[in-house]
Amino acid sequence: MTQNVVVLGAGYAGAGTVASLQSELDDNAHITWISETDYHLVLHEVHRVIRDPSARTDITVPVRDVAGPSTTFIEDRITGLDVDERVVHLEDGDDVAYDYVLVALGSGTAYYGIPGLEEHSLTLKSLEDALEINAAITAASEEATRGEPAQIVVGGAGLSGIQTAGEIAEFRDNHRAPLEIHIVEALDEIFPGNDPEIQGALRKLLEEAGVTIHTDDPITEAEDGVIHFDEGEPLEYDVFVWTGGITGREALDGVDLENQHNRVNAGANFQTSNERVFAIGDSAIIDQGEMPAPPTAQAAWQAAEVAGENIARAIANRPLKTWEFDDKGTVISVGDKAVAHDVKGLPFDTFGGFPAKTLKKAIAARWIAKLTSWGRARTAWSTL
């Protein structure tokens, strides 16, 4: 009997697993791929769209370029998962039955219960978000003057916040826009929890880009046009972008699986508390011993390849593989510059300049090539 394998989501985890499944499954299984967008977004480069909306062409990959002829794609919003009936609920279409399902829905933005934060901030979780930020800073710059520049605030100084601030600075410089840019972080240093060497290198690039850094003071409330802090003076803003923290997706509300804030608990083989349900990427908390796998692009890339193989093994009633995250290092861009740290196989701890910038491009290009072709990756190179 043909087994129906359903993949939920077109992010790194979903698109990567579809590619893996297509090479692992035989004629006894059929893949149904469901996503609310008909493209895969190279999310760790979406900040480029803040500076230049035309960059969207190079960082989106149509699902038709990933899905093989035997894979059915459904463009619809996923609203729920019934693990007892083995069906996926959709907003517009009929329920989709499955024999095995992979949850790869990505994550939402966490607001930590801070009053007004969700209502008054923009986020960066999608292509539409990046376009909205571009439109907001464009409008703010047009209404501002050199004497009264627009105030742009980025909340959260993790990877996404740093890259967002860097792109807004490039927009300012390219358009000679009257903008003042701030990045605020509740903890005592930017890029919290990481090596002081890369923290210092990133701080230097942000300061050189004219970004004012505020640390060690959490936001307590956001109102229209002003942010309040635990200790410091309020900070007025014209545009406020919030990038701090992740949470699970609403589609997993009430799902009968072990989860934490709608992020599904999964073993190192990606199997959840239901043996027919697998989960990877940001929508999963994957057991890796003392600490779960990080919610990063490289973790999702690595997991996707093994997840596809494990679903094929489950169908064939074979033992599942155990996955272990292999941290290959960190590369972060600040506008047109970049910093790399602890890159596997290289003798340097932290470096920047042309080598780091080229490495950042190469990582994204390699992923695009893996999903499609090197020809498409070369076309995207100038944007990455």
ZIURVEN-V342472 format. One line per field, one symbol per residue. ss: DSSP state (~ for helix, > for strand, _ for the rest). phi: phi as a letter, one per 20 degrees, with the letter a starting at -180 (. if undefined). psi: psi as a letter, one per 20 degrees, with the letter a starting at -180 (. if undefined). A space follows every 10 residues. Layout:
ss=???
phi=???
psi=???
This chain:
ss=__>>>>>>__ _~~~~~~~~~ ~~~~____>> >>>>>___>> >_~~~__~~~ ~_~~~~~~~> >>~~~_____ >>>>>__>>> >>____>>>> _____>>__> >>>____>>_ ____>_~~~~ _>____~~~~ ~~~~~~~~~~ ~~~______> >>>>>___~~ ~~~~~~~~~~ ~~~~~___>> >>>>______ _____~~~~~ ~~~~~~~~__ >>>>____>> >>>__>>>>_ ____>>__>> >>___>>__~ ~~______>> __>>>>____ >_____>>>_ ~~~>>>____ ______~~~~ ~~~~~~~~~~ ~~~~~_____ _________> >>>>__>>>> >________> >_~~~~~~~~ ~~~~~~~~~~ ~__~~~~~~~ ____
phi=.feeddddod fgfffffgff ffeeedfecc dddcbecebe dfffdfffff fbgffgfedd dgffedfffe eedceaeeda cdffelcded fdefgdecec cdebemcdee dlmfgmfffd cecccbffff fffgffffff ffeecffcff ddddendegf ffffffffff ggffdlefcd dccccfeebf lgmdggffgf ffgfffffen eeddcmbffd accfnbdddf cffgdfbdcc ddcencbfef fegmfecfbc lmdffcffdm fefdfeddbb mfecdefcnf cfffecffff gffgfffgff fffffeldge fedcfdfeoc ccecmedbcd blffndedfc bcmgfffffg ffffffffff fcbffffffe gfef
psi=pppopppoqk agggghhggg hhihqaijqp ppppqiqkqp pnhijhhhhg gohiihhijp oqhhigprhj pppporppir poigilqppq ghrqqoqqhq qpolibrapp ikjppighhj qqrmirghgg hggghghggg hhirrhhmqq oppppplagg gghghghhhg ggghjlpnqp pqppphriqr lqjrphghgh ghgggghhjk pppprkoqph qproiqpqrg grqqoqqhpp ppjoqqrrqh hjpjqmqpro ljoppqrijj qaipiipqpr ahjqoppkch qrqqmrghgg gghgghgghh ghhghjlqqq qpqppoojrp ppqncjrqpq plppiqiqgp qbbgggghgg ghggghgghh herhghghhi ghh.
